[in-house]
Amino acid sequence: MKDRVMQALVKSALEPYWEAQFEGTSYGFRPGRSAHDAITRIYTAINKKARYVLDADIAKCFDKINHDYLLSKVDCPHNIKRIIKQWLECGVMDKGILEETDSGTPQGGVISPLLANIALHGMIKDTENHFPRTKRKEDGSLHREYKPKIIRYADDFVVLHEDYDVILQCKTLIAQWLEKVGLELKPEKTSIRHTLKSIEHDGKTIDPGFDFLGFNIRSYPVGKHHSGKTGGNSKWGIESKAIGFKTLIKPSKKKILAHHEAIKEVVKANKKAPQEVLIARLNPIIRGWCNYYRTVTSRETFSSEDSILWNTLRAWTVNRKKKETPLYDALKKYFSYGKQGKWTFQTREYVLYHHTETEIKRHTLVKPESSPYDGNWTYWSKRRGTYTGTPARVAKLLKKQKGICPQCKQHFTPEDLIEVDHIIPKSKGGKDTYNNLQALHRHCHDA
């Protein structure tokens, strides 16, 4: 525990400096940033222009980082650097045997994600700087924004560009850059694809689109009435034009199947359990999964998941009913027919959450160079209220309070723990209404 506290202290000292340095399109394990920012950034890069994609994964990133290289990048007092070196070399316990380590970051360490980001810092800009900002096309017209677009989330990243040769160059450049860090690309998880069309690569036909962070990202050919459009500019007399495709982001098939399995396991493990126990165990799984995918084109998937869940719970009901009990009577025992024309799995006190109850809410992309340590408290507190993972009730209270805790008068930051408090306690007659609720820092609430 003492070691984890020390790591947290060193992290809190190093993080503000490095957050001001990190590249704007690096999103993993950084305060105020999330997988949804990475996905939204990819969408903005491909929704108006089809591109080739290098979809890559760094092999054993946390295990193989070169210690000398990492320590040479960490600019801090010698005594702190000495402590970091001790953490890096502390060894790993494997089957009761302590093995010394000469590479990688502390396994499970509080500071490990920050150290990994420090080691990988520079990969994006160094690669982009090999290419000119603009370039003339063969027809003489100017190719604007010729530099590749690189989006990284921890040890996963994508490179986007219209030119296949540029993608190949980037793959080589990044592999060379990673060598000095002690890292390499994972061949089985690194591939070249295209957002819109099938391509031939290494003798294989590869379907359009790619999976990243649990999402499937792909552009689909469509007619002009459903097509995306180029950005017009009325000032310069430039009209927007149909581009012939539409970019959609959905939950990946792999993650959908994993969700099915998670639900099946819970239902199977609770064959004999009371209905309310099953509901209490399913609801967090369903809510968590839906909240992660609520920012993309998920409505059709959510509807399909509800149908599959209905069949799973129907089978659960059949398994519990007596042979002589008609199926309809058994279903009526566990399901209620709601106002919206849906059968709802519920008891008097517990109601199963439907996937389709989740509201689709588009994610707002974080400003590339912004950091929670930059002093822009208004921006970060307002952003906390619109953040994908913020519960609706908390979001509404944050908006009402203008992002400020009424107890300490300080702004909420992305990392703050927030609790909802009754201004007049319920024990004294206070109501559970917004007029009687306030969002507080957890430490303010506990005080």
ABEGO torsion letter per residue (X at the ends): XAAAAAAAAAAAAAAAAAAAABBAABABGBBGBBAAAAAAAAAAAAAABBBBBBBBBBBGAAAABBAAAAAAABBBBAAAAAAAAAAAAAEBBBGGBBBBBABEBBBGBAAAAAAAAAAABGAAAAAAAABBABBBBAAGBBBBGABBBBBBBEABBBBBBABAAAAAAAAAAAAAAAAAAGBBBBAAABBBBBAABBBBBGGBBBBBEBBBGGBBBBBBBBBAAABBBBBBBAAAGBBBBBAGBBBBBBBBAAAAAAAAAAAAAAAAAAAABBAAAAAAAAAAAAAAAAAAAAABBAAAAAAAAAAAAAAAAAAAAAAABBAABBAAAAAAAABBBBAAGBBBBBBAABBBBBAAABBBBBBBBBBAABBAAAGBAAAAAAAAAABAABBAAAAAAAAAAGGBBAAAGBBBBAABBBBBBBABBAAAGBBBBAAABBBBBAAAAAX
